[in-house]
């Protein structure tokens, strides 16, 4: 289906440097001829189905994700119809990873912070989506942002060049890309299933080691903590606050962006946590941010715990391998001579699945507080046992970590291939008309959800315009 594709025989210069040569019979139109903005507020709560942009897909937000939200707040949302194209328009400068374009299959409402577009009669709706999708995948769209934080408005993209083939050719392109996407999505889902199984295996190894130790004949005692069960008799069981000091950070106001951001002081957010050793950072803050806000520097060896974001995020963790500041969504557990930082990290990884029990409801998602973390029970073996346990865990999970990393790299390559394929097809570098004509009809089989292990799209930017974290 894919290997036999050939370029078009007759090409012309598009006049757009990044587009280069395009099929001679294709038109080049400004975006305003192909797309039109719509912003219909949900006045009177006429629609209650809440939608969310999740890794390039528009999905219905589950009921449990709406806990604590006041229904009247949804009047500020905009109504979305099937076929509408949603563009996450904010914070292009800080976030160059998330997929920003989604195609709605449902009627519902979504935050008005996003741009909602309709297609005109010049293009098939699905082709219009795929063209913007290519702009997003190739990150061309980032060049159209404006303002300090590089936000998008329709006026920024209204002159953006759009290639417009004939309707039957658009239909062939859509048909071909739907088939290709299904094949790639299934391959990615299979590898993600493998990664999940490897992660579960790793979790069992870590949990066993930090709650029972390595001696199968050790004498046990009841811990009184459900998730810990019986624990080694000689180990110290005490509230975490009696061993560690904790703290949290702050988010400098974005209204003073040039003064507070772009510095060389690492500033860690929830999305930077990797459930392992943190060895890199994306956003830096300045000395002025440290001086004027509650931001502070935490030392190398600090363990960070995510406190906000619901079941998918609470307890996400990381170990600093450098000095850094954080935002207020993270609890920082400071290192000391009593406990190895890597042992503390493993212990927090073992505890992560249990943080949701008793989590507090907020207007968005359940969360845990710094006090909750401080009051949690910590199981501390001798320093020698800590060394032995961490060495055992490192050796035991090495094979599964390598296998998971290999599968994740294969997913990355599949996504890169899909990106290049979509871009080459919708910009006329490959002719798919004959290939599309030979494809069978699509079935109604349910496709597996495609999740991303590295990028978590947020419906509201973590760094908001008033300097607070949502």
Secondary structure, 3 states (H helix, E strand, C coil): CCCCCECCCCEEECCCCCCCEEECCCEEEEHHHHEEEECCECCCCCCCCEEEEECCEEEECCHHHHCCCCHHHHHHCEEECCCCEEECCCCCCCCCCCCCEEECCCCEEECCCCEEEEECCCCCHHHHHHHHHHHHHCCHHHHHCECCCCECCHHHHCCCEEEECCHHHHHHHHHHHHHHHHHHHHHHHHHHHHHHHHHHHHHHHHHHHHHHCCCCCCCEEECCCCCCCEEECCCEEEEHHHCCCEEECCCCCHHHHHHHEEEEEEEECHHHCCCEEECCCCEEECHHHHHHCCCCCECCCCEEEECCCCCCCCCCEEEECCCEEECCCEEEECCECCECHHHHHHHHHHHHHHCCCCCECCCCCCECCHHHHHHCEEEECCHHHHHHHHHHHHHHHHHHHHHHHHHHHHHHHHHHHHHHHHHHHHCCCCECHHHHHCCCCCCCCCCCCCCCCCCCCCCCCCCCCCCCCC
